Structures are given as C-alpha cells and as structure tokens.
Amino acid sequence: MPTINLTRKQSNSVINEGSSSSGDGIVNVSVGGASFISEDLSKQIAPSNIIFNTSFEYLQYSLEVFINGMKLSADVDFEENLDKNSFTLKELDIDLNRLLQANSYIFVKYIKK
C-alpha cells in the first residue's frame, strides 16, 4: 500500500490593530505576504452618504461589505470604485436612510493591495 506523507508548513502571521481617518478597529492579519484587513467604517455614516472610504487600497473583487451584520452582494448592493480605496452603495431593496441610522454599523473585509 502506498504511503502518503503530509507536511504542514507553519507560516508566520502578524496581527496589528489600529484606527485611521477612514475607519476604526482596523485589524491587519499578514500571512505569507498577504494582508487581510477588517475595518469598521461606521463613523462615515451620515445622511445621504453612499460613498465609503477604506483605509487602504484593496485588491479588486476582494471587498466584502456588511451593514448591521448583513452581507451585501458585490455589483448588486455595492460597487467597488475605480480608485480601489472606496465603494458606493447601490439602491437597495430597503430604504438606505432607514438602514443607515446613527446606531448602525458598516464593517468591511478585504485584501490589502
């Protein structure tokens, strides 16, 4: 019977936390040269604001957006902007003004460019 040898490669990961002018509670996990960012953008919530900025540029198609815990669908609920440092909420099935109130939160995850 053939023998299968499994090797588990241990990689170093670094976790940093902080804040920026765009977001709070930034968690940066670096693994094997890639940086995975989690960020709270709630302080950008304002009446009629539909454009939100991330603290770092992100790789195209890596952005995930959550409003009050609900994951939004890319190209349906939001669009990545060309600068890859922001995104725009699209017309949602529910009223944005009702969804984005003072006690609401917007959380994003992405791969840093």
Buried (B, 14 or more C-beta within 10 A) or exposed (E): EEEEEEEEEEEEEEEEEEEEEBBBBBBBEBEEEEBBBBBBBBEBBEEEEBEBBBBBEBBEEBBBBBBEEEEBEBEEBBBBBEEBBBBEBBEBEEEBEEBBEEEEBBBBBBBBE
